[in-house]
Amino acid sequence: MIFAWSPRENEPMTIELTDEQKRMIDLAIASGAYHDPDEVIGTALAMLYEDIEDGIISDARAGEPRFSLDEVEAELRSLGKLK
């Protein structure tokens, strides 16, 4: 999956996702909580923005993933959104 971007405001950005990231998006959609990849990415970015604004993300953690795929799957299962 590739998202495209340009430095100009409101132009698309190109981002290559890893297989694990694609799988996370697929799981989020399969849970029924999201309708498409754009909604998943938009929600994730909004949550990241809130964390940055709240000072939750430190420089030391900025380059680290917040959750592993296994943790996301376990959370979706516990919520009954993934079987």
Backbone atoms as SQL, in Angstrom:
CREATE TABLE atoms (id INTEGER PRIMARY KEY, chain TEXT, resi INTEGER, resn TEXT, atom TEXT, x REAL, y REAL, z REAL);
INSERT INTO atoms VALUES
  (1, 'A', 1, 'MET', 'N', 0.852, -1.160, 0.000),
  (2, 'A', 1, 'MET', 'CA', 0.000, 0.000, 0.000),
  (3, 'A', 1, 'MET', 'C', 0.897, 1.222, 0.000),
  (4, 'A', 2, 'ILE', 'N', 0.582, 2.182, -0.813),
  (5, 'A', 2, 'ILE', 'CA', 1.401, 3.379, -0.924),
  (6, 'A', 2, 'ILE', 'C', 0.507, 4.607, -0.809),
  (7, 'A', 3, 'PHE', 'N', 0.919, 5.525, 0.033),
  (8, 'A', 3, 'PHE', 'CA', 0.261, 6.807, 0.147),
  (9, 'A', 3, 'PHE', 'C', 1.219, 7.837, -0.447),
  (10, 'A', 4, 'ALA', 'N', 0.712, 8.815, -1.159),
  (11, 'A', 4, 'ALA', 'CA', 1.581, 9.794, -1.821),
  (12, 'A', 4, 'ALA', 'C', 1.514, 11.145, -1.126),
  (13, 'A', 5, 'TRP', 'N', 2.636, 11.904, -1.142),
  (14, 'A', 5, 'TRP', 'CA', 2.699, 13.223, -0.515),
  (15, 'A', 5, 'TRP', 'C', 3.676, 14.127, -1.235),
  (16, 'A', 6, 'SER', 'N', 3.421, 15.386, -1.161),
  (17, 'A', 6, 'SER', 'CA', 4.306, 16.418, -1.693),
  (18, 'A', 6, 'SER', 'C', 4.462, 17.476, -0.605),
  (19, 'A', 7, 'PRO', 'N', 5.576, 18.235, -0.604),
  (20, 'A', 7, 'PRO', 'CA', 5.740, 19.254, 0.430),
  (21, 'A', 7, 'PRO', 'C', 4.674, 20.343, 0.399),
  (22, 'A', 8, 'ARG', 'N', 3.976, 20.490, -0.696),
  (23, 'A', 8, 'ARG', 'CA', 2.903, 21.491, -0.763),
  (24, 'A', 8, 'ARG', 'C', 1.695, 20.995, 0.024),
  (25, 'A', 9, 'GLU', 'N', 1.055, 21.919, 0.710),
  (26, 'A', 9, 'GLU', 'CA', -0.097, 21.574, 1.538),
  (27, 'A', 9, 'GLU', 'C', -1.215, 20.935, 0.709),
  (28, 'A', 10, 'ASN', 'N', -1.847, 19.922, 1.280),
  (29, 'A', 10, 'ASN', 'CA', -2.986, 19.222, 0.694),
  (30, 'A', 10, 'ASN', 'C', -2.664, 18.423, -0.565),
  (31, 'A', 11, 'GLU', 'N', -1.407, 18.153, -0.820),
  (32, 'A', 11, 'GLU', 'CA', -1.054, 17.286, -1.933),
  (33, 'A', 11, 'GLU', 'C', -0.733, 15.903, -1.373),
  (34, 'A', 12, 'PRO', 'N', -0.949, 14.866, -2.164),
  (35, 'A', 12, 'PRO', 'CA', -0.726, 13.497, -1.676),
  (36, 'A', 12, 'PRO', 'C', 0.720, 13.234, -1.266),
  (37, 'A', 13, 'MET', 'N', 0.903, 12.220, -0.384),
  (38, 'A', 13, 'MET', 'CA', 2.204, 11.784, 0.106),
  (39, 'A', 13, 'MET', 'C', 2.380, 10.309, -0.242),
  (40, 'A', 14, 'THR', 'N', 3.582, 9.905, -0.601),
  (41, 'A', 14, 'THR', 'CA', 3.840, 8.502, -0.874),
  (42, 'A', 14, 'THR', 'C', 4.526, 7.862, 0.326),
  (43, 'A', 15, 'ILE', 'N', 3.922, 6.831, 0.867),
  (44, 'A', 15, 'ILE', 'CA', 4.474, 6.094, 2.000),
  (45, 'A', 15, 'ILE', 'C', 4.374, 4.613, 1.683),
  (46, 'A', 16, 'GLU', 'N', 5.479, 3.902, 1.810),
  (47, 'A', 16, 'GLU', 'CA', 5.453, 2.453, 1.623),
  (48, 'A', 16, 'GLU', 'C', 5.282, 1.794, 2.978),
  (49, 'A', 17, 'LEU', 'N', 4.293, 0.935, 3.089),
  (50, 'A', 17, 'LEU', 'CA', 4.011, 0.252, 4.343),
  (51, 'A', 17, 'LEU', 'C', 4.663, -1.130, 4.339),
  (52, 'A', 18, 'THR', 'N', 5.090, -1.544, 5.524),
  (53, 'A', 18, 'THR', 'CA', 5.628, -2.892, 5.667),
  (54, 'A', 18, 'THR', 'C', 4.474, -3.889, 5.620),
  (55, 'A', 19, 'ASP', 'N', 4.794, -5.159, 5.444),
  (56, 'A', 19, 'ASP', 'CA', 3.752, -6.192, 5.456),
  (57, 'A', 19, 'ASP', 'C', 3.011, -6.192, 6.787),
  (58, 'A', 20, 'GLU', 'N', 3.736, -5.979, 7.882),
  (59, 'A', 20, 'GLU', 'CA', 3.092, -5.950, 9.202),
  (60, 'A', 20, 'GLU', 'C', 2.131, -4.771, 9.310),
  (61, 'A', 21, 'GLN', 'N', 2.521, -3.615, 8.796),
  (62, 'A', 21, 'GLN', 'CA', 1.634, -2.455, 8.836),
  (63, 'A', 21, 'GLN', 'C', 0.390, -2.681, 7.988),
  (64, 'A', 22, 'LYS', 'N', 0.557, -3.297, 6.827),
  (65, 'A', 22, 'LYS', 'CA', -0.597, -3.624, 5.979),
  (66, 'A', 22, 'LYS', 'C', -1.532, -4.580, 6.713),
  (67, 'A', 23, 'ARG', 'N', -0.943, -5.565, 7.389),
  (68, 'A', 23, 'ARG', 'CA', -1.752, -6.533, 8.134),
  (69, 'A', 23, 'ARG', 'C', -2.518, -5.847, 9.265),
  (70, 'A', 24, 'MET', 'N', -1.885, -4.890, 9.918),
  (71, 'A', 24, 'MET', 'CA', -2.572, -4.156, 10.984),
  (72, 'A', 24, 'MET', 'C', -3.771, -3.388, 10.427),
  (73, 'A', 25, 'ILE', 'N', -3.597, -2.777, 9.274),
  (74, 'A', 25, 'ILE', 'CA', -4.700, -2.055, 8.637),
  (75, 'A', 25, 'ILE', 'C', -5.809, -3.026, 8.265),
  (76, 'A', 26, 'ASP', 'N', -5.444, -4.165, 7.683),
  (77, 'A', 26, 'ASP', 'CA', -6.438, -5.173, 7.315),
  (78, 'A', 26, 'ASP', 'C', -7.209, -5.658, 8.541),
  (79, 'A', 27, 'LEU', 'N', -6.498, -5.867, 9.650),
  (80, 'A', 27, 'LEU', 'CA', -7.159, -6.315, 10.882),
  (81, 'A', 27, 'LEU', 'C', -8.118, -5.261, 11.412),
  (82, 'A', 28, 'ALA', 'N', -7.706, -4.001, 11.331),
  (83, 'A', 28, 'ALA', 'CA', -8.577, -2.925, 11.805),
  (84, 'A', 28, 'ALA', 'C', -9.861, -2.868, 10.980),
  (85, 'A', 29, 'ILE', 'N', -9.743, -3.042, 9.671),
  (86, 'A', 29, 'ILE', 'CA', -10.921, -3.036, 8.802),
  (87, 'A', 29, 'ILE', 'C', -11.767, -4.277, 9.063),
  (88, 'A', 30, 'ALA', 'N', -11.121, -5.441, 9.220),
  (89, 'A', 30, 'ALA', 'CA', -11.849, -6.689, 9.481),
  (90, 'A', 30, 'ALA', 'C', -12.603, -6.632, 10.802),
  (91, 'A', 31, 'SER', 'N', -12.127, -5.812, 11.741),
  (92, 'A', 31, 'SER', 'CA', -12.806, -5.697, 13.037),
  (93, 'A', 31, 'SER', 'C', -14.166, -5.029, 12.902),
  (94, 'A', 32, 'GLY', 'N', -14.376, -4.336, 11.791),
  (95, 'A', 32, 'GLY', 'CA', -15.630, -3.617, 11.586),
  (96, 'A', 32, 'GLY', 'C', -15.596, -2.196, 12.120),
  (97, 'A', 33, 'ALA', 'N', -14.511, -1.818, 12.783),
  (98, 'A', 33, 'ALA', 'CA', -14.411, -0.483, 13.360),
  (99, 'A', 33, 'ALA', 'C', -14.072, 0.576, 12.308),
  (100, 'A', 34, 'TYR', 'N', -13.511, 0.134, 11.179),
  (101, 'A', 34, 'TYR', 'CA', -13.095, 1.048, 10.120),
  (102, 'A', 34, 'TYR', 'C', -13.588, 0.524, 8.780),
  (103, 'A', 35, 'HIS', 'N', -13.809, 1.446, 7.845),
  (104, 'A', 35, 'HIS', 'CA', -14.334, 1.062, 6.531),
  (105, 'A', 35, 'HIS', 'C', -13.261, 0.911, 5.465),
  (106, 'A', 36, 'ASP', 'N', -12.149, 1.648, 5.609),
  (107, 'A', 36, 'ASP', 'CA', -11.118, 1.611, 4.576),
  (108, 'A', 36, 'ASP', 'C', -9.777, 2.044, 5.162),
  (109, 'A', 37, 'PRO', 'N', -8.686, 1.815, 4.422),
  (110, 'A', 37, 'PRO', 'CA', -7.364, 2.186, 4.923),
  (111, 'A', 37, 'PRO', 'C', -7.230, 3.670, 5.268),
  (112, 'A', 38, 'ASP', 'N', -7.865, 4.534, 4.504),
  (113, 'A', 38, 'ASP', 'CA', -7.781, 5.968, 4.797),
  (114, 'A', 38, 'ASP', 'C', -8.307, 6.279, 6.196),
  (115, 'A', 39, 'GLU', 'N', -9.394, 5.622, 6.575),
  (116, 'A', 39, 'GLU', 'CA', -9.980, 5.853, 7.890),
  (117, 'A', 39, 'GLU', 'C', -9.050, 5.336, 8.992),
  (118, 'A', 40, 'VAL', 'N', -8.431, 4.182, 8.771),
  (119, 'A', 40, 'VAL', 'CA', -7.494, 3.617, 9.751),
  (120, 'A', 40, 'VAL', 'C', -6.308, 4.556, 9.941),
  (121, 'A', 41, 'ILE', 'N', -5.692, 4.961, 8.831),
  (122, 'A', 41, 'ILE', 'CA', -4.519, 5.842, 8.895),
  (123, 'A', 41, 'ILE', 'C', -4.896, 7.193, 9.503),
  (124, 'A', 42, 'GLY', 'N', -6.030, 7.734, 9.100),
  (125, 'A', 42, 'GLY', 'CA', -6.470, 9.028, 9.641),
  (126, 'A', 42, 'GLY', 'C', -6.662, 8.978, 11.143),
  (127, 'A', 43, 'THR', 'N', -7.279, 7.909, 11.628),
  (128, 'A', 43, 'THR', 'CA', -7.496, 7.761, 13.067),
  (129, 'A', 43, 'THR', 'C', -6.174, 7.597, 13.799),
  (130, 'A', 44, 'ALA', 'N', -5.290, 6.770, 13.246),
  (131, 'A', 44, 'ALA', 'CA', -3.986, 6.553, 13.877),
  (132, 'A', 44, 'ALA', 'C', -3.198, 7.855, 13.960),
  (133, 'A', 45, 'LEU', 'N', -3.225, 8.644, 12.895),
  (134, 'A', 45, 'LEU', 'CA', -2.501, 9.912, 12.900),
  (135, 'A', 45, 'LEU', 'C', -3.125, 10.907, 13.872),
  (136, 'A', 46, 'ALA', 'N', -4.442, 10.914, 13.979),
  (137, 'A', 46, 'ALA', 'CA', -5.109, 11.800, 14.938),
  (138, 'A', 46, 'ALA', 'C', -4.712, 11.434, 16.364),
  (139, 'A', 47, 'MET', 'N', -4.644, 10.127, 16.643),
  (140, 'A', 47, 'MET', 'CA', -4.232, 9.675, 17.976),
  (141, 'A', 47, 'MET', 'C', -2.775, 10.048, 18.249),
  (142, 'A', 48, 'LEU', 'N', -1.913, 9.888, 17.252),
  (143, 'A', 48, 'LEU', 'CA', -0.518, 10.263, 17.392),
  (144, 'A', 48, 'LEU', 'C', -0.395, 11.763, 17.656),
  (145, 'A', 49, 'TYR', 'N', -1.143, 12.554, 16.920),
  (146, 'A', 49, 'TYR', 'CA', -1.118, 14.008, 17.099),
  (147, 'A', 49, 'TYR', 'C', -1.519, 14.384, 18.527),
  (148, 'A', 50, 'GLU', 'N', -2.574, 13.743, 19.047),
  (149, 'A', 50, 'GLU', 'CA', -3.013, 14.008, 20.421),
  (150, 'A', 50, 'GLU', 'C', -1.903, 13.672, 21.409),
  (151, 'A', 51, 'ASP', 'N', -1.244, 12.534, 21.200),
  (152, 'A', 51, 'ASP', 'CA', -0.148, 12.143, 22.087),
  (153, 'A', 51, 'ASP', 'C', 0.994, 13.149, 22.037),
  (154, 'A', 52, 'ILE', 'N', 1.314, 13.626, 20.850),
  (155, 'A', 52, 'ILE', 'CA', 2.385, 14.614, 20.704),
  (156, 'A', 52, 'ILE', 'C', 1.989, 15.912, 21.399),
  (157, 'A', 53, 'GLU', 'N', 0.745, 16.353, 21.190),
  (158, 'A', 53, 'GLU', 'CA', 0.265, 17.581, 21.827),
  (159, 'A', 53, 'GLU', 'C', 0.263, 17.459, 23.348),
  (160, 'A', 54, 'ASP', 'N', -0.041, 16.266, 23.851),
  (161, 'A', 54, 'ASP', 'CA', -0.081, 16.033, 25.292),
  (162, 'A', 54, 'ASP', 'C', 1.308, 15.773, 25.876),
  (163, 'A', 55, 'GLY', 'N', 2.340, 15.732, 25.025),
  (164, 'A', 55, 'GLY', 'CA', 3.698, 15.498, 25.489),
  (165, 'A', 55, 'GLY', 'C', 3.984, 14.056, 25.847),
  (166, 'A', 56, 'ILE', 'N', 3.141, 13.137, 25.378),
  (167, 'A', 56, 'ILE', 'CA', 3.320, 11.723, 25.702),
  (168, 'A', 56, 'ILE', 'C', 4.474, 11.119, 24.917),
  (169, 'A', 57, 'ILE', 'N', 4.695, 11.590, 23.710),
  (170, 'A', 57, 'ILE', 'CA', 5.755, 11.045, 22.868),
  (171, 'A', 57, 'ILE', 'C', 7.041, 11.813, 23.153),
  (172, 'A', 58, 'SER', 'N', 8.025, 11.139, 23.676),
  (173, 'A', 58, 'SER', 'CA', 9.315, 11.783, 23.937),
  (174, 'A', 58, 'SER', 'C', 10.243, 11.560, 22.750),
  (175, 'A', 59, 'ASP', 'N', 11.329, 12.294, 22.721),
  (176, 'A', 59, 'ASP', 'CA', 12.314, 12.110, 21.652),
  (177, 'A', 59, 'ASP', 'C', 12.823, 10.678, 21.630),
  (178, 'A', 60, 'ALA', 'N', 12.970, 10.078, 22.793),
  (179, 'A', 60, 'ALA', 'CA', 13.494, 8.708, 22.873),
  (180, 'A', 60, 'ALA', 'C', 12.529, 7.697, 22.254),
  (181, 'A', 61, 'ARG', 'N', 11.223, 7.966, 22.316),
  (182, 'A', 61, 'ARG', 'CA', 10.221, 7.026, 21.808),
  (183, 'A', 61, 'ARG', 'C', 9.723, 7.384, 20.426),
  (184, 'A', 62, 'ALA', 'N', 10.080, 8.509, 19.908),
  (185, 'A', 62, 'ALA', 'CA', 9.538, 8.978, 18.639),
  (186, 'A', 62, 'ALA', 'C', 9.775, 7.997, 17.499),
  (187, 'A', 63, 'GLY', 'N', 10.883, 7.262, 17.518),
  (188, 'A', 63, 'GLY', 'CA', 11.179, 6.325, 16.444),
  (189, 'A', 63, 'GLY', 'C', 10.729, 4.908, 16.705),
  (190, 'A', 64, 'GLU', 'N', 10.113, 4.653, 17.843),
  (191, 'A', 64, 'GLU', 'CA', 9.692, 3.300, 18.199),
  (192, 'A', 64, 'GLU', 'C', 8.215, 3.079, 17.901),
  (193, 'A', 65, 'PRO', 'N', 7.851, 1.856, 17.510),
  (194, 'A', 65, 'PRO', 'CA', 6.419, 1.563, 17.353),
  (195, 'A', 65, 'PRO', 'C', 5.743, 1.579, 18.721),
  (196, 'A', 66, 'ARG', 'N', 4.513, 2.015, 18.750),
  (197, 'A', 66, 'ARG', 'CA', 3.777, 2.096, 20.014),
  (198, 'A', 66, 'ARG', 'C', 3.325, 0.720, 20.483),
  (199, 'A', 67, 'PHE', 'N', 2.884, -0.126, 19.546),
  (200, 'A', 67, 'PHE', 'CA', 2.389, -1.449, 19.890),
  (201, 'A', 67, 'PHE', 'C', 2.860, -2.443, 18.851),
  (202, 'A', 68, 'SER', 'N', 3.042, -3.663, 19.270),
  (203, 'A', 68, 'SER', 'CA', 3.371, -4.713, 18.303),
  (204, 'A', 68, 'SER', 'C', 2.074, -5.217, 17.679),
  (205, 'A', 69, 'LEU', 'N', 2.190, -5.896, 16.565),
  (206, 'A', 69, 'LEU', 'CA', 1.020, -6.460, 15.912),
  (207, 'A', 69, 'LEU', 'C', 0.313, -7.447, 16.842),
  (208, 'A', 70, 'ASP', 'N', 1.079, -8.245, 17.578),
  (209, 'A', 70, 'ASP', 'CA', 0.479, -9.196, 18.519),
  (210, 'A', 70, 'ASP', 'C', -0.351, -8.475, 19.577),
  (211, 'A', 71, 'GLU', 'N', 0.141, -7.339, 20.051),
  (212, 'A', 71, 'GLU', 'CA', -0.608, -6.573, 21.046),
  (213, 'A', 71, 'GLU', 'C', -1.902, -6.026, 20.456),
  (214, 'A', 72, 'VAL', 'N', -1.842, -5.557, 19.218),
  (215, 'A', 72, 'VAL', 'CA', -3.045, -5.034, 18.558),
  (216, 'A', 72, 'VAL', 'C', -4.062, -6.153, 18.362),
  (217, 'A', 73, 'GLU', 'N', -3.597, -7.312, 17.878),
  (218, 'A', 73, 'GLU', 'CA', -4.506, -8.450, 17.688),
  (219, 'A', 73, 'GLU', 'C', -5.133, -8.871, 19.008),
  (220, 'A', 74, 'ALA', 'N', -4.349, -8.929, 20.080),
  (221, 'A', 74, 'ALA', 'CA', -4.876, -9.322, 21.394),
  (222, 'A', 74, 'ALA', 'C', -5.935, -8.330, 21.864),
  (223, 'A', 75, 'GLU', 'N', -5.682, -7.049, 21.652),
  (224, 'A', 75, 'GLU', 'CA', -6.657, -6.033, 22.061),
  (225, 'A', 75, 'GLU', 'C', -7.948, -6.159, 21.265),
  (226, 'A', 76, 'LEU', 'N', -7.836, -6.371, 19.944),
  (227, 'A', 76, 'LEU', 'CA', -9.032, -6.527, 19.113),
  (228, 'A', 76, 'LEU', 'C', -9.803, -7.776, 19.515),
  (229, 'A', 77, 'ARG', 'N', -9.094, -8.847, 19.850),
  (230, 'A', 77, 'ARG', 'CA', -9.769, -10.075, 20.301),
  (231, 'A', 77, 'ARG', 'C', -10.500, -9.824, 21.626),
  (232, 'A', 78, 'SER', 'N', -9.838, -9.132, 22.546),
  (233, 'A', 78, 'SER', 'CA', -10.453, -8.877, 23.854),
  (234, 'A', 78, 'SER', 'C', -11.703, -8.009, 23.725),
  (235, 'A', 79, 'LEU', 'N', -11.747, -7.190, 22.690),
  (236, 'A', 79, 'LEU', 'CA', -12.918, -6.347, 22.442),
  (237, 'A', 79, 'LEU', 'C', -13.986, -7.057, 21.619),
  (238, 'A', 80, 'GLY', 'N', -13.668, -8.315, 21.226),
  (239, 'A', 80, 'GLY', 'CA', -14.623, -9.078, 20.415),
  (240, 'A', 80, 'GLY', 'C', -14.695, -8.627, 18.978),
  (241, 'A', 81, 'LYS', 'N', -13.705, -7.879, 18.522),
  (242, 'A', 81, 'LYS', 'CA', -13.715, -7.360, 17.165),
  (243, 'A', 81, 'LYS', 'C', -12.891, -8.207, 16.218),
  (244, 'A', 82, 'LEU', 'N', -12.221, -9.219, 16.746),
  (245, 'A', 82, 'LEU', 'CA', -11.414, -10.111, 15.937),
  (246, 'A', 82, 'LEU', 'C', -11.560, -11.503, 16.505),
  (247, 'A', 83, 'LYS', 'N', -11.765, -12.467, 15.612),
  (248, 'A', 83, 'LYS', 'CA', -11.963, -13.852, 16.084),
  (249, 'A', 83, 'LYS', 'C', -10.735, -14.658, 15.885);
